[in-house]
């Protein structure tokens, strides 16, 4: 049981590291490549991070001194997320829209 928990924690930390790399790449407008395919998490969140939708990030922090390091890390991550700019647009399929305008329906 202890080995399985340790392995799961390792995978979670690895995914979060890849997520941070993606956020840094998206926030840097000069970068051409964003490594979305490094993990399943970043691939699934591709449209939400700097993509075509509104995204809300909620940062949970602790007020206890024992959790100070985690709180600072979370706040730094939130600050990086604020640098990501999304441009939400309405998704309209051209072919469906043309049929609808002309009065065609399935």
C-alpha positions in Angstrom: 0.0 0.0 0.0 2.8 2.4 0.9 4.6 1.7 -2.4 1.5 2.3 -4.5 0.8 5.7 -2.7 4.4 6.8 -3.3 4.1 5.9 -7.0 0.8 7.8 -7.3 2.4 10.8 -5.7 5.3 10.6 -8.0 3.0 10.6 -11.1 0.9 13.5 -9.7 4.1 15.6 -9.1 5.3 14.8 -12.5 2.0 15.9 -14.1 2.1 19.1 -12.1 5.6 19.8 -13.3 4.6 19.4 -16.9 1.6 21.6 -16.2 3.9 24.3 -14.9 6.1 24.0 -18.0 3.1 24.4 -20.2 1.9 27.5 -18.3 5.4 29.1 -18.6 5.5 28.4 -22.3 2.0 29.8 -22.9 2.7 32.9 -20.9 5.8 33.6 -23.0 4.5 35.1 -26.2 7.9 34.6 -28.0 7.8 30.8 -27.7 6.5 29.0 -30.7 6.1 25.5 -29.2 4.0 24.6 -26.2 4.6 21.1 -24.8 0.9 20.1 -24.3 1.6 16.4 -25.1 4.0 15.7 -22.3 1.2 14.4 -20.0 -2.4 13.4 -20.1 -3.3 16.3 -17.8 -1.8 19.0 -20.1 -3.2 17.4 -23.2 -6.7 17.4 -21.7 -6.4 21.0 -20.5 -5.0 22.2 -23.8 -8.1 24.3 -24.8 -8.5 25.7 -21.2 -4.9 27.0 -20.9 -4.5 29.9 -23.3 -7.1 28.5 -25.6 -10.6 29.3 -26.7 -12.5 29.3 -23.4 -12.9 31.1 -20.1 -10.9 29.5 -17.4 -11.0 29.9 -13.6 -8.2 28.8 -11.3 -8.8 28.3 -7.7 -5.8 28.3 -5.4 -6.2 26.6 -2.0 -3.8 27.8 0.6 -3.1 27.1 4.2 -2.8 29.7 7.0 -0.6 27.4 9.2 3.1 28.0 9.5 3.8 24.3 8.9 2.3 24.7 5.4 4.1 27.9 4.5 6.3 26.3 1.7 3.2 24.8 0.0 1.3 28.1 0.3 4.1 30.1 -1.3 4.5 27.5 -4.1 0.7 27.7 -4.8 0.7 31.5 -4.8 3.6 31.5 -7.3 1.8 29.1 -9.5 -1.3 31.3 -9.3 0.8 34.3 -10.3 2.1 32.5 -13.4 -1.5 31.6 -14.3 -2.4 35.2 -14.3 0.1 35.8 -17.1 -1.9 33.4 -19.4 -4.3 35.3 -21.7 -7.3 33.5 -23.1 -9.4 34.8 -26.0 -12.7 33.0 -25.8 -14.7 32.8 -29.0 -17.9 31.2 -29.9 -17.3 27.9 -31.7 -19.4 27.9 -34.9 -19.1 25.1 -37.4 -19.2 26.8 -40.8 -21.1 24.0 -42.6 -23.7 23.8 -39.8 -24.1 27.6 -39.8 -24.6 27.7 -43.6 -27.3 25.1 -43.5 -29.1 26.8 -40.6 -29.0 30.2 -42.4 -30.4 28.7 -45.6 -33.1 26.9 -43.7 -31.6 23.5 -44.0 -32.0 21.1 -41.0 -31.0 17.5 -40.5 
